[in-house]
Amino acid sequence: MNTLVFELLLIRQAIILAGCGAAAYTDTKTGLILDKITYPMIALGILFNIIEGEWLFLLAGVAVFAIGYLIYYMGKIGGGDVKILTGMVMLLPVLQGQIFVINALFAASLFAVTFYSAYYLSKYVRKGIDWEENKPGYAKAIGFGAVIAIYLVASALNGMISIATAGFLALPLTLAVLFIAFERGIRKSFFLKNIAIAKLEEDEVIAAEFLEENVKKKLGLTVKGVFGEKEIEKMKKIGLSKVPVYRNMPPFAPFILLGSIAAILQPDLISLLFA
């Protein structure tokens, strides 16, 4: 690697860490990842790729944005998360032959699942578990847990992953299974708010599972998970005064920062775990 390429690589990494650090701060403080953080990351990434003629990397960034937007549309991820991941792909598509954002997102997800599952499960236990309310989650948790257990055991026995890797993954995956089992109760206890129609904010996440079936049919809710003007107008027409939404959702940006650090320090993170 020549000096210029190495220096550009360091600049790209520094921009990612600075952007993710700023996003982690604002997401923790306000629940938002500001456009003034993500847009410069995306713009600089586009500029670098144009200068270096890396057109495939530009297409990769567009693809990540498109996939991320679909997940955002379903209410599963914030718009700021989509933009910062797009910026990361534009700035550093590949690091030492590995797709950087996949390693960063894998590490971020492991950190987030482990921390948030343990944190909210402990809070929910202290509050008091409503066993009846969580019944819909038990079958999903058992099914997911069975699939994961079979995969880990079979992979370890066949040498696809090491025993150490299986053990390493067991903790976050076990916590994830428990979270799935009690997810309804956790969401209701800590995130669910009934908000007056007039006080709805832009891109509120719909708590569709807490809406009555006839209301969902009237609103025409299918895969969409965020409110827009169209949905708000429909609510007014059918006479809804309040609607259940999720607020104060836990920030993901701090874990994107941790995942980025891990992926920079160990670019072949996934390859090492699943070698």
TORKOL-4160 file (C-alpha; in steps of 0.2 Angstrom, whole numbers, padded with zeros to 4 digits, m for minus):
275
<pt num="1" X="0000" Y="0000" Z="0000"/>
<pt num="2" X="0008" Y="0017" Z="m0005"/>
<pt num="3" X="0008" Y="0032" Z="0006"/>
<pt num="4" X="m0006" Y="0041" Z="m0002"/>
<pt num="5" X="m0018" Y="0027" Z="m0002"/>
<pt num="6" X="m0013" Y="0023" Z="0016"/>
<pt num="7" X="m0016" Y="0042" Z="0021"/>
<pt num="8" X="m0033" Y="0042" Z="0012"/>
<pt num="9" X="m0038" Y="0026" Z="0022"/>
<pt num="10" X="m0033" Y="0034" Z="0038"/>
<pt num="11" X="m0044" Y="0049" Z="0033"/>
<pt num="12" X="m0059" Y="0039" Z="0029"/>
<pt num="13" X="m0057" Y="0029" Z="0045"/>
<pt num="14" X="m0055" Y="0045" Z="0055"/>
<pt num="15" X="m0071" Y="0053" Z="0047"/>
<pt num="16" X="m0081" Y="0037" Z="0051"/>
<pt num="17" X="m0076" Y="0037" Z="0069"/>
<pt num="18" X="m0079" Y="0056" Z="0071"/>
<pt num="19" X="m0096" Y="0055" Z="0063"/>
<pt num="20" X="m0101" Y="0039" Z="0073"/>
<pt num="21" X="m0094" Y="0047" Z="0089"/>
<pt num="22" X="m0105" Y="0063" Z="0086"/>
<pt num="23" X="m0120" Y="0052" Z="0081"/>
<pt num="24" X="m0118" Y="0042" Z="0097"/>
<pt num="25" X="m0118" Y="0058" Z="0108"/>
<pt num="26" X="m0133" Y="0066" Z="0099"/>
<pt num="27" X="m0143" Y="0049" Z="0099"/>
<pt num="28" X="m0140" Y="0046" Z="0117"/>
<pt num="29" X="m0144" Y="0064" Z="0122"/>
<pt num="30" X="m0159" Y="0067" Z="0110"/>
<pt num="31" X="m0164" Y="0051" Z="0102"/>
<pt num="32" X="m0159" Y="0058" Z="0085"/>
<pt num="33" X="m0144" Y="0057" Z="0073"/>
<pt num="34" X="m0143" Y="0074" Z="0065"/>
<pt num="35" X="m0143" Y="0077" Z="0046"/>
<pt num="36" X="m0128" Y="0088" Z="0049"/>
<pt num="37" X="m0118" Y="0073" Z="0055"/>
<pt num="38" X="m0124" Y="0060" Z="0042"/>
<pt num="39" X="m0125" Y="0071" Z="0026"/>
<pt num="40" X="m0107" Y="0077" Z="0026"/>
<pt num="41" X="m0101" Y="0059" Z="0029"/>
<pt num="42" X="m0111" Y="0053" Z="0013"/>
<pt num="43" X="m0105" Y="0068" Z="0003"/>
<pt num="44" X="m0087" Y="0065" Z="0007"/>
<pt num="45" X="m0089" Y="0047" Z="0004"/>
<pt num="46" X="m0096" Y="0051" Z="m0013"/>
<pt num="47" X="m0082" Y="0063" Z="m0017"/>
<pt num="48" X="m0069" Y="0051" Z="m0012"/>
<pt num="49" X="m0076" Y="0037" Z="m0023"/>
<pt num="50" X="m0078" Y="0049" Z="m0038"/>
<pt num="51" X="m0060" Y="0055" Z="m0036"/>
<pt num="52" X="m0054" Y="0037" Z="m0036"/>
<pt num="53" X="m0066" Y="0031" Z="m0049"/>
<pt num="54" X="m0074" Y="0018" Z="m0037"/>
<pt num="55" X="m0091" Y="0017" Z="m0046"/>
<pt num="56" X="m0096" Y="0000" Z="m0038"/>
<pt num="57" X="m0094" Y="0008" Z="m0021"/>
<pt num="58" X="m0106" Y="0021" Z="m0025"/>
<pt num="59" X="m0118" Y="0008" Z="m0031"/>
<pt num="60" X="m0115" Y="m0001" Z="m0015"/>
<pt num="61" X="m0120" Y="0014" Z="m0005"/>
<pt num="62" X="m0136" Y="0017" Z="m0015"/>
<pt num="63" X="m0140" Y="m0001" Z="m0012"/>
<pt num="64" X="m0137" Y="0000" Z="0007"/>
<pt num="65" X="m0148" Y="0016" Z="0008"/>
<pt num="66" X="m0162" Y="0007" Z="m0002"/>
<pt num="67" X="m0162" Y="m0008" Z="0009"/>
<pt num="68" X="m0161" Y="0003" Z="0025"/>
<pt num="69" X="m0175" Y="0014" Z="0019"/>
<pt num="70" X="m0186" Y="m0002" Z="0017"/>
<pt num="71" X="m0182" Y="m0007" Z="0035"/>
<pt num="72" X="m0185" Y="0011" Z="0041"/>
<pt num="73" X="m0202" Y="0011" Z="0032"/>
<pt num="74" X="m0207" Y="m0005" Z="0042"/>
<pt num="75" X="m0203" Y="0004" Z="0058"/>
<pt num="76" X="m0188" Y="m0007" Z="0062"/>
<pt num="77" X="m0174" Y="0006" Z="0062"/>
<pt num="78" X="m0172" Y="0025" Z="0063"/>
<pt num="79" X="m0169" Y="0036" Z="0048"/>
<pt num="80" X="m0153" Y="0043" Z="0055"/>
<pt num="81" X="m0147" Y="0025" Z="0057"/>
<pt num="82" X="m0150" Y="0022" Z="0039"/>
<pt num="83" X="m0141" Y="0038" Z="0034"/>
<pt num="84" X="m0125" Y="0034" Z="0045"/>
<pt num="85" X="m0124" Y="0017" Z="0038"/>
<pt num="86" X="m0125" Y="0024" Z="0020"/>
<pt num="87" X="m0111" Y="0036" Z="0025"/>
<pt num="88" X="m0100" Y="0022" Z="0032"/>
<pt num="89" X="m0102" Y="0012" Z="0016"/>
<pt num="90" X="m0098" Y="0027" Z="0005"/>
<pt num="91" X="m0083" Y="0031" Z="0015"/>
<pt num="92" X="m0076" Y="0014" Z="0018"/>
<pt num="93" X="m0084" Y="0000" Z="0008"/>
<pt num="94" X="m0070" Y="m0012" Z="0010"/>
<pt num="95" X="m0056" Y="m0014" Z="0023"/>
<pt num="96" X="m0042" Y="m0027" Z="0020"/>
<pt num="97" X="m0053" Y="m0036" Z="0008"/>
<pt num="98" X="m0068" Y="m0037" Z="0020"/>
<pt num="99" X="m0085" Y="m0028" Z="0018"/>
<pt num="100" X="m0082" Y="m0015" Z="0032"/>
<pt num="101" X="m0100" Y="m0011" Z="0036"/>
<pt num="102" X="m0105" Y="m0029" Z="0038"/>
<pt num="103" X="m0092" Y="m0032" Z="0051"/>
<pt num="104" X="m0096" Y="m0016" Z="0060"/>
<pt num="105" X="m0115" Y="m0020" Z="0060"/>
<pt num="106" X="m0112" Y="m0038" Z="0066"/>
<pt num="107" X="m0101" Y="m0032" Z="0080"/>
<pt num="108" X="m0114" Y="m0017" Z="0084"/>
<pt num="109" X="m0128" Y="m0029" Z="0084"/>
<pt num="110" X="m0120" Y="m0041" Z="0096"/>
<pt num="111" X="m0115" Y="m0027" Z="0108"/>
<pt num="112" X="m0133" Y="m0020" Z="0107"/>
<pt num="113" X="m0142" Y="m0036" Z="0109"/>
<pt num="114" X="m0132" Y="m0041" Z="0124"/>
<pt num="115" X="m0133" Y="m0025" Z="0133"/>
<pt num="116" X="m0151" Y="m0020" Z="0129"/>
<pt num="117" X="m0158" Y="m0038" Z="0132"/>
<pt num="118" X="m0149" Y="m0039" Z="0149"/>
<pt num="119" X="m0154" Y="m0021" Z="0154"/>
<pt num="120" X="m0173" Y="m0022" Z="0149"/>
<pt num="121" X="m0175" Y="m0040" Z="0155"/>
<pt num="122" X="m0168" Y="m0035" Z="0172"/>
<pt num="123" X="m0179" Y="m0020" Z="0173"/>
<pt num="124" X="m0195" Y="m0030" Z="0168"/>
<pt num="125" X="m0191" Y="m0043" Z="0181"/>
<pt num="126" X="m0190" Y="m0030" Z="0194"/>
<pt num="127" X="m0206" Y="m0022" Z="0188"/>
<pt num="128" X="m0215" Y="m0038" Z="0188"/>
<pt num="129" X="m0218" Y="m0050" Z="0173"/>
<pt num="130" X="m0235" Y="m0051" Z="0166"/>
<pt num="131" X="m0235" Y="m0069" Z="0160"/>
<pt num="132" X="m0252" Y="m0069" Z="0152"/>
<pt num="133" X="m0248" Y="m0054" Z="0142"/>
<pt num="134" X="m0232" Y="m0061" Z="0135"/>
<pt num="135" X="m0240" Y="m0077" Z="0128"/>
<pt num="136" X="m0239" Y="m0073" Z="0110"/>
<pt num="137" X="m0220" Y="m0072" Z="0112"/>
<pt num="138" X="m0217" Y="m0089" Z="0119"/>
<pt num="139" X="m0219" Y="m0099" Z="0103"/>
<pt num="140" X="m0208" Y="m0087" Z="0093"/>
<pt num="141" X="m0195" Y="m0087" Z="0107"/>
<pt num="142" X="m0195" Y="m0106" Z="0107"/>
<pt num="143" X="m0194" Y="m0108" Z="0088"/>
<pt num="144" X="m0180" Y="m0095" Z="0087"/>
<pt num="145" X="m0171" Y="m0103" Z="0101"/>
<pt num="146" X="m0172" Y="m0121" Z="0094"/>
<pt num="147" X="m0166" Y="m0115" Z="0077"/>
<pt num="148" X="m0151" Y="m0106" Z="0085"/>
<pt num="149" X="m0147" Y="m0120" Z="0096"/>
<pt num="150" X="m0147" Y="m0133" Z="0082"/>
<pt num="151" X="m0137" Y="m0121" Z="0071"/>
<pt num="152" X="m0123" Y="m0118" Z="0084"/>
<pt num="153" X="m0122" Y="m0137" Z="0089"/>
<pt num="154" X="m0122" Y="m0143" Z="0071"/>
<pt num="155" X="m0109" Y="m0130" Z="0065"/>
<pt num="156" X="m0098" Y="m0134" Z="0080"/>
<pt num="157" X="m0099" Y="m0153" Z="0077"/>
<pt num="158" X="m0096" Y="m0151" Z="0058"/>
<pt num="159" X="m0081" Y="m0139" Z="0061"/>
<pt num="160" X="m0090" Y="m0124" Z="0053"/>
<pt num="161" X="m0087" Y="m0114" Z="0069"/>
<pt num="162" X="m0076" Y="m0117" Z="0084"/>
<pt num="163" X="m0082" Y="m0122" Z="0101"/>
<pt num="164" X="m0076" Y="m0106" Z="0107"/>
<pt num="165" X="m0086" Y="m0096" Z="0094"/>
<pt num="166" X="m0102" Y="m0106" Z="0099"/>
<pt num="167" X="m0099" Y="m0102" Z="0117"/>
<pt num="168" X="m0096" Y="m0084" Z="0113"/>
<pt num="169" X="m0112" Y="m0082" Z="0103"/>
<pt num="170" X="m0122" Y="m0092" Z="0115"/>
<pt num="171" X="m0124" Y="m0078" Z="0128"/>
<pt num="172" X="m0131" Y="m0064" Z="0116"/>
<pt num="173" X="m0142" Y="m0076" Z="0107"/>
<pt num="174" X="m0149" Y="m0083" Z="0124"/>
<pt num="175" X="m0153" Y="m0066" Z="0129"/>
<pt num="176" X="m0161" Y="m0062" Z="0112"/>
<pt num="177" X="m0172" Y="m0077" Z="0114"/>
<pt num="178" X="m0177" Y="m0071" Z="0132"/>
<pt num="179" X="m0181" Y="m0054" Z="0125"/>
<pt num="180" X="m0192" Y="m0061" Z="0111"/>
<pt num="181" X="m0202" Y="m0071" Z="0124"/>
<pt num="182" X="m0205" Y="m0055" Z="0134"/>
<pt num="183" X="m0204" Y="m0042" Z="0120"/>
<pt num="184" X="m0223" Y="m0037" Z="0121"/>
<pt num="185" X="m0222" Y="m0034" Z="0140"/>
<pt num="186" X="m0206" Y="m0024" Z="0138"/>
<pt num="187" X="m0212" Y="m0013" Z="0124"/>
<pt num="188" X="m0228" Y="m0010" Z="0134"/>
<pt num="189" X="m0219" Y="m0006" Z="0150"/>
<pt num="190" X="m0205" Y="0005" Z="0144"/>
<pt num="191" X="m0209" Y="0012" Z="0126"/>
<pt num="192" X="m0228" Y="0012" Z="0123"/>
<pt num="193" X="m0236" Y="0029" Z="0123"/>
<pt num="194" X="m0254" Y="0034" Z="0119"/>
<pt num="195" X="m0252" Y="0051" Z="0110"/>
<pt num="196" X="m0265" Y="0063" Z="0104"/>
<pt num="197" X="m0266" Y="0064" Z="0085"/>
<pt num="198" X="m0262" Y="0083" Z="0086"/>
<pt num="199" X="m0246" Y="0079" Z="0095"/>
<pt num="200" X="m0239" Y="0066" Z="0084"/>
<pt num="201" X="m0221" Y="0070" Z="0078"/>
<pt num="202" X="m0214" Y="0066" Z="0061"/>
<pt num="203" X="m0210" Y="0048" Z="0057"/>
<pt num="204" X="m0218" Y="0041" Z="0073"/>
<pt num="205" X="m0216" Y="0022" Z="0075"/>
<pt num="206" X="m0233" Y="0014" Z="0075"/>
<pt num="207" X="m0236" Y="0002" Z="0089"/>
<pt num="208" X="m0247" Y="m0009" Z="0077"/>
<pt num="209" X="m0249" Y="m0024" Z="0089"/>
<pt num="210" X="m0258" Y="m0013" Z="0101"/>
<pt num="211" X="m0270" Y="m0007" Z="0089"/>
<pt num="212" X="m0287" Y="m0015" Z="0087"/>
<pt num="213" X="m0289" Y="m0026" Z="0071"/>
<pt num="214" X="m0303" Y="m0016" Z="0064"/>
<pt num="215" X="m0293" Y="0000" Z="0066"/>
<pt num="216" X="m0278" Y="m0007" Z="0057"/>
<pt num="217" X="m0290" Y="m0012" Z="0043"/>
<pt num="218" X="m0297" Y="0005" Z="0042"/>
<pt num="219" X="m0280" Y="0013" Z="0041"/>
<pt num="220" X="m0274" Y="0000" Z="0029"/>
<pt num="221" X="m0258" Y="m0004" Z="0039"/>
<pt num="222" X="m0248" Y="m0018" Z="0031"/>
<pt num="223" X="m0229" Y="m0017" Z="0031"/>
<pt num="224" X="m0228" Y="0001" Z="0035"/>
<pt num="225" X="m0222" Y="0005" Z="0052"/>
<pt num="226" X="m0220" Y="0024" Z="0053"/>
<pt num="227" X="m0234" Y="0037" Z="0052"/>
<pt num="228" X="m0235" Y="0049" Z="0038"/>
<pt num="229" X="m0247" Y="0063" Z="0034"/>
<pt num="230" X="m0258" Y="0050" Z="0024"/>
<pt num="231" X="m0260" Y="0039" Z="0040"/>
<pt num="232" X="m0263" Y="0054" Z="0051"/>
<pt num="233" X="m0277" Y="0061" Z="0040"/>
<pt num="234" X="m0285" Y="0043" Z="0040"/>
<pt num="235" X="m0284" Y="0043" Z="0059"/>
<pt num="236" X="m0293" Y="0059" Z="0060"/>
<pt num="237" X="m0307" Y="0053" Z="0047"/>
<pt num="238" X="m0311" Y="0038" Z="0057"/>
<pt num="239" X="m0312" Y="0048" Z="0073"/>
<pt num="240" X="m0296" Y="0042" Z="0083"/>
<pt num="241" X="m0291" Y="0054" Z="0096"/>
<pt num="242" X="m0276" Y="0045" Z="0102"/>
<pt num="243" X="m0264" Y="0032" Z="0095"/>
<pt num="244" X="m0251" Y="0020" Z="0102"/>
<pt num="245" X="m0233" Y="0024" Z="0097"/>
<pt num="246" X="m0216" Y="0019" Z="0102"/>
<pt num="247" X="m0206" Y="0033" Z="0110"/>
<pt num="248" X="m0189" Y="0034" Z="0120"/>
<pt num="249" X="m0183" Y="0019" Z="0110"/>
<pt num="250" X="m0165" Y="0014" Z="0115"/>
<pt num="251" X="m0151" Y="0022" Z="0104"/>
<pt num="252" X="m0142" Y="0011" Z="0092"/>
<pt num="253" X="m0128" Y="0024" Z="0087"/>
<pt num="254" X="m0117" Y="0021" Z="0102"/>
<pt num="255" X="m0116" Y="0003" Z="0097"/>
<pt num="256" X="m0113" Y="0008" Z="0078"/>
<pt num="257" X="m0098" Y="0017" Z="0085"/>
<pt num="258" X="m0092" Y="0002" Z="0095"/>
<pt num="259" X="m0095" Y="m0009" Z="0080"/>
<pt num="260" X="m0085" Y="0002" Z="0069"/>
<pt num="261" X="m0070" Y="0002" Z="0081"/>
<pt num="262" X="m0070" Y="m0017" Z="0082"/>
<pt num="263" X="m0071" Y="m0018" Z="0063"/>
<pt num="264" X="m0056" Y="m0006" Z="0061"/>
<pt num="265" X="m0046" Y="m0015" Z="0074"/>
<pt num="266" X="m0051" Y="m0032" Z="0067"/>
<pt num="267" X="m0056" Y="m0031" Z="0049"/>
<pt num="268" X="m0059" Y="m0049" Z="0047"/>
<pt num="269" X="m0069" Y="m0051" Z="0062"/>
<pt num="270" X="m0083" Y="m0062" Z="0055"/>
<pt num="271" X="m0071" Y="m0072" Z="0046"/>
<pt num="272" X="m0061" Y="m0076" Z="0062"/>
<pt num="273" X="m0077" Y="m0081" Z="0071"/>
<pt num="274" X="m0084" Y="m0092" Z="0058"/>
<pt num="275" X="m0067" Y="m0099" Z="0051"/>
